[in-house]
Amino acid sequence: MNAPKVSVIVPIYNAEKFLHKCLDSICAQTLKEIEIICVNDGSTDNSLSIIQKYEKKDKRVKLISQENQGQSSARNKAMMSAKGEYLAFIDADDYINDCFLEKLYLAAIKKNADIALGNIIRVEEGKECRYVFSCKKAKNAQDASDIFRLLNIPKTCYVWNRIYKRNFLVENNLYFKEGAVYEDIIWSTLVAANAKNAVSVTQANYYYVYNANSMVATTDDDPKKNKDRHDAYLFYNKFIEKEKIDAPYVWEKVAKISVLGLPLLKVKQIGDYKKAYYFCGIKFASERLYRHF
């Protein structure tokens, strides 16, 4: 049997609410020569039984089970067993349009690209609400700074709206840092810096389902997550400076109103994508800032 054209890696932890839609969208791809590696990361809900049902009805579905070790560990384990010419990473609560893999694969093959990327559309309460990232034109980038701009790093340091040449990742030892949140920032930075060629595709859509209880969405009041985010952005800033990559720095801005030396109102903004509002040190509101890129 020939090696699959794309290995689709899905780390899964307690995703029973979303998993059917995710796996249905992958199994229905117009590109048929794929393998679907589902890593059950110690789920305690019905995720495992759902995966097993898909495994029985579609021979392309492959199950890996492990004790809960986190998303990075699940991705790394799948990468080591993948056979595809290219790899795709899809989160278990998200889904893709039916031509997603075919559009990306054909574009990558045509340009012999290490990375091919498509659109990200945010879905909230079951409705498509906005583009988080929009590939308005098919483009090709070969210089490091141009690749960073094409991938829109650091604003969209996501791994899932793209496919990656597997040999490129393996040869450059590009695996995920385990045990940390915001590992995508470090990984995407290193991947973009090592890539020799990247392409964008206009009709490949990745649907990001916003979950207010997700790991990243609940960061503000968690010291470890805040530290991981800080460390990831610090790594990114130092890396682009050292490598002389023409890409924007990530910055944090804090505005305060104090009374008698005590902070009454504080507005904290990270880059141009997120704001949080505090009254007497207690967060009372937050918002995410979006724009078309």
C-alpha positions in Angstrom: 0.0 0.0 0.0 1.3 3.4 -0.9 2.0 5.9 1.9 -0.8 8.3 2.5 -0.5 11.8 1.0 -1.5 13.4 4.3 -1.5 12.2 7.9 -4.2 14.0 9.9 -3.3 14.2 13.6 -6.1 14.7 16.1 -5.2 15.0 19.8 -8.4 14.1 21.8 -9.2 14.8 25.5 -12.8 14.7 26.7 -14.1 15.9 23.3 -17.3 13.9 23.0 -19.4 17.0 22.4 -17.5 17.9 19.3 -15.8 14.8 18.1 -18.4 13.5 15.6 -18.4 16.7 13.6 -14.6 16.9 13.6 -14.1 13.3 12.4 -17.0 13.5 9.9 -15.3 16.5 8.3 -12.0 14.7 8.0 -13.5 11.4 6.7 -15.4 13.3 4.1 -12.4 15.0 2.5 -12.1 15.0 -1.2 -8.5 13.9 -0.8 -9.0 10.2 0.0 -5.4 9.1 0.4 -5.1 10.1 4.0 -4.6 8.5 7.4 -6.4 9.8 10.4 -4.4 9.4 13.6 -6.6 9.9 16.7 -4.7 10.1 20.0 -6.9 9.5 23.0 -5.1 11.5 25.7 -6.6 9.8 28.7 -10.2 10.9 28.1 -12.7 10.1 30.9 -15.8 10.7 28.8 -17.1 8.8 25.7 -14.3 10.0 23.4 -12.6 6.6 23.2 -15.7 4.7 22.2 -16.5 7.3 19.6 -13.0 6.9 18.1 -13.4 3.1 18.1 -16.6 3.4 16.1 -14.9 5.5 13.5 -12.0 3.0 13.4 -14.3 0.2 12.6 -16.1 1.9 9.8 -13.2 3.7 8.2 -9.9 1.8 7.8 -8.0 5.1 7.5 -8.7 5.9 11.2 -6.0 4.8 13.6 -6.2 4.9 17.3 -3.4 5.6 19.8 -4.2 5.7 23.5 -2.1 7.1 26.3 -2.5 8.4 29.8 -3.3 12.1 30.0 0.0 13.8 29.1 -1.3 16.9 27.3 -1.7 18.0 23.7 1.9 18.4 22.8 2.7 14.8 23.9 -0.3 13.5 21.9 0.9 15.4 18.8 4.5 14.2 19.2 3.5 10.6 19.6 1.3 10.7 16.4 4.1 12.4 14.5 6.4 9.6 15.3 4.0 7.0 13.9 2.7 9.0 10.9 3.4 7.8 7.4 2.1 10.7 5.3 4.0 12.8 2.9 2.5 15.8 4.7 1.1 16.2 8.2 -2.0 18.2 9.4 -3.0 19.0 13.0 -6.7 19.3 13.8 -8.1 20.0 17.2 -10.9 17.7 18.3 -13.4 20.5 18.8 -12.8 22.0 15.3 -13.6 20.9 11.7 -12.6 21.6 8.1 -14.4 22.1 4.8 -14.4 19.1 2.5 -11.6 20.3 0.1 -9.3 21.5 2.8 -6.6 18.8 2.6 -6.8 18.5 -1.2 -6.4 22.2 -1.8 -3.5 22.5 0.5 -1.8 19.3 -0.7 -2.0 20.2 -4.4 -0.6 23.7 -3.7 2.2 22.3 -1.6 3.1 19.7 -4.3 3.0 22.2 -7.1 5.6 24.5 -5.3 7.4 21.7 -3.4 6.5 23.7 -0.2 7.3 22.8 3.3 4.1 24.5 4.5 0.7 25.2 2.9 -1.9 27.3 4.7 -5.5 28.2 4.4 -8.2 30.3 6.2 -9.3 30.3 9.8 -13.0 31.0 10.5 -14.1 31.4 14.1 -17.3 29.6 15.0 -19.2 30.6 18.2 -22.5 29.2 19.4 -22.7 27.2 16.2 -22.4 30.2 13.9 -19.6 31.3 11.7 -18.9 34.8 13.0 -15.6 36.1 11.5 -12.3 35.3 9.8 -9.5 35.1 12.3 -7.1 34.7 9.3 -8.0 35.1 5.6 -5.9 34.1 2.7 -7.2 36.5 0.1 -4.7 35.5 -2.6 -2.7 32.5 -3.3 0.9 33.4 -2.5 4.3 31.9 -2.3 7.1 32.9 0.1 10.7 31.6 0.2 12.5 34.2 2.4 12.2 33.8 6.2 10.7 37.2 6.8 8.3 36.7 3.9 7.3 33.3 5.4 6.6 34.9 8.8 4.4 37.4 7.1 2.6 34.8 5.0 1.9 32.7 8.1 0.9 35.9 10.0 3.3 35.2 12.9 3.0 36.2 15.7 -0.7 37.1 15.4 -1.8 33.6 14.4 0.7 31.2 15.7 -1.7 28.3 15.2 -0.7 25.0 13.8 -4.0 23.8 12.5 -4.8 25.7 9.4 -1.8 24.3 7.6 -0.1 21.2 6.4 3.6 20.5 6.8 6.0 18.3 4.9 6.7 15.4 7.3 10.4 15.0 6.3 11.0 18.7 6.8 9.7 18.5 10.4 11.6 15.2 11.2 14.9 16.3 9.7 14.8 19.6 11.6 13.7 17.8 14.9 10.6 20.1 15.0 8.5 18.5 17.8 6.3 20.2 20.4 7.6 21.3 23.8 5.7 19.1 26.2 4.2 20.2 29.5 3.6 23.8 28.5 0.7 25.9 27.3 1.2 28.2 24.3 3.6 25.7 22.9 2.2 26.6 19.4 4.0 29.9 19.6 7.4 28.4 20.0 6.8 25.6 17.5 5.3 27.9 14.8 8.3 30.3 15.2 10.8 27.5 14.7 8.9 25.9 11.8 8.6 29.2 10.0 12.3 30.0 10.5 13.4 26.6 9.1 11.0 26.4 6.2 12.4 27.1 2.7 9.1 27.5 0.9 5.5 28.2 2.0 2.2 28.7 0.0 -1.2 30.0 0.8 -4.5 28.7 -0.5 -7.8 30.7 -0.8 -10.5 28.1 -0.5 -9.2 25.8 2.3 -11.2 26.6 5.4 -10.4 25.6 9.0 -13.3 26.2 11.4 -12.1 27.1 14.8 -14.8 26.5 17.4 -14.4 29.0 20.2 -14.8 27.4 23.6 -14.8 29.7 26.6 -13.6 26.8 28.8 -10.6 25.9 26.6 -7.0 25.8 27.9 -6.0 29.1 26.3 -9.3 31.0 26.8 -9.0 30.5 30.6 -5.4 31.8 30.9 -5.8 35.2 32.6 -6.1 34.0 36.2 -3.8 31.0 36.0 -0.2 31.8 37.0 1.4 28.8 35.2 -0.5 29.6 31.9 0.5 33.3 32.2 4.1 32.3 32.8 4.0 29.9 29.8 2.6 32.6 27.6 5.2 35.1 28.8 8.0 32.7 28.2 6.7 31.8 24.8 6.5 35.4 23.6 9.9 36.2 25.2 11.4 33.3 23.2 9.7 34.6 20.1 11.0 38.2 20.6 14.6 37.1 21.3 14.5 34.6 18.4 13.5 37.1 15.7 16.0 39.6 17.0 18.8 37.1 17.0 18.0 35.7 13.5 17.3 39.2 12.1 13.8 38.2 10.9 11.6 41.2 9.9 8.5 40.4 11.9 6.6 42.4 14.6 7.5 42.0 18.3 4.8 40.9 20.8 4.2 43.6 23.3 2.1 44.0 26.4 0.6 47.4 27.4 -1.0 48.3 30.7 -3.0 51.5 31.4 -4.0 52.3 34.9 -6.1 54.8 36.8 -5.1 55.1 40.4 -6.6 56.9 43.4 -4.4 57.8 46.4 -1.8 55.5 44.9 -4.1 52.5 44.7 -4.9 51.0 41.2 -8.7 51.6 40.6 -9.0 50.7 37.0 -6.5 48.8 34.8 -6.7 47.9 31.1 -4.2 45.2 30.0 -3.7 44.6 26.3 -1.5 41.9 24.7 -0.5 42.8 21.1 -3.5 43.8 19.2 -5.6 40.7 19.8 -6.7 40.7 23.5 -7.8 43.2 26.2 -8.7 42.6 29.9 -10.3 45.0 32.3 -9.7 45.1 36.0 -11.4 47.0 38.8 -9.5 47.1 42.1 -7.4 44.2 40.9 -10.4 42.0 40.0 -11.0 41.2 36.3 -14.6 42.1 35.3 -14.4 41.9 31.5 -12.2 40.8 28.6 -12.4 40.8 24.8 -10.6 39.5 21.9 -9.7 41.9 19.1 -10.0 40.6 15.5 -9.1 41.9 12.1 -8.7 40.6 8.6 -5.1 40.0 7.7 
